[in-house]
Amino acid sequence: MAVTEATDTLEGQFLIAMPSMADSRFEHSVIYVCSHSDQGAMGLVVNQVARHLSLEELLIQLDIVNDDSAIRMPASVRGMNVHKGGPVEVERGFVLHSDDFMLNQSTLAIDNGICLTATLEILRALAQGTGPEQAMLALGYAGWSPGQLESEIQSNGWLTAPADSDILFDRQSDRKWHRALGSLGIDPAMLFSDAGHA
């Protein structure tokens, strides 16, 4: 699906990197688009895990938990990955989550029950077991200037697909690119056989 009019928005959509993606930072990436307008776009890479940092270590660094209280965190939270959300502001955290958790003036409802919160309060709630049912934490984000994303899509850098919360919140991040392509009925092997040109 392509953007056909300037008024179309990709908010709440997946961007799926094509095998011909020129920017190696986004190779085989799936990005959830959080905002998109004539001012540009912002999204979070949802399938690149920050292997050097666990959520527990991050919460300890931020003084949200200590070694003792980390043991009492819900197992579902202790098992969460920290994702590399993109190359911009990599020290800043963003949580994509289900809409069963909202913070006044801090939570942005995006689309189809998916929300974005970028405050320490949501991390505290997760650590205490009072946060959203489904959540995904990312450090940094991907950003595009006005018209840049549309140009990249027209150049076959990205496919777009409706976001699927089952894919978004899948703990097995290495499956998300294949699953997102599959949601469009595309076999990744078909894309590679057609690749080979820059």
C-alpha positions, 0 to 999 in steps of 0.5 A: 500500500502506498501513500497516494495523497498528501492527506494520507497518514501512515500513523499506526502502520508498519514500515517494512524494510525492503531487502534493497534498503540502502541504510544498513541501520534499517536493514530488515527492520520493521518500524511502527509509525507513531506520527506522520504529517506534512511536518515529517514522520517519527517511528520506532524500530520494533525488531532490533534488540539492544543486546547490551542492555536488559530492562532490569539493568536499565531500571536500576540505572534509572533508580526505578528499582534496586537489586532487591526490588528487581527480583520482585518485578513481574516475570513478564517485565523482567523478560522484556527486551530493550529495543533500539528504536532508531538512530535519533536521541538514542538515550531517550526511552519510548514505550509502545503499549496497549491502551489499558494504561494511560497517563494524563497529558503523557500518553498519546493514543495512536491507532487501534489500541496502541499508545505511546508514553515516553515518561519514567512513570510508565517504567515505574508502573511496569516495574510495580506490575501496574503498567499496561498488559502489553508493552515494548520499550525502545531507546531512540527513534527514527525520524524523517523530514517533510516528504522524506518518508514518502520519497523513500517509499516511492523508491521502494525502500519500504513496504507499508502494512497495517500494524498488528499488535501480535507482531508488535508485542511479539517477544521474539523480535527476530521473527517480526520482519518475516511475520510483517511481510507474511501479513501482506502475503509476501514470502521474503524469499520472493523479494530476494530473488528479485533483488540484486540491483542497487 
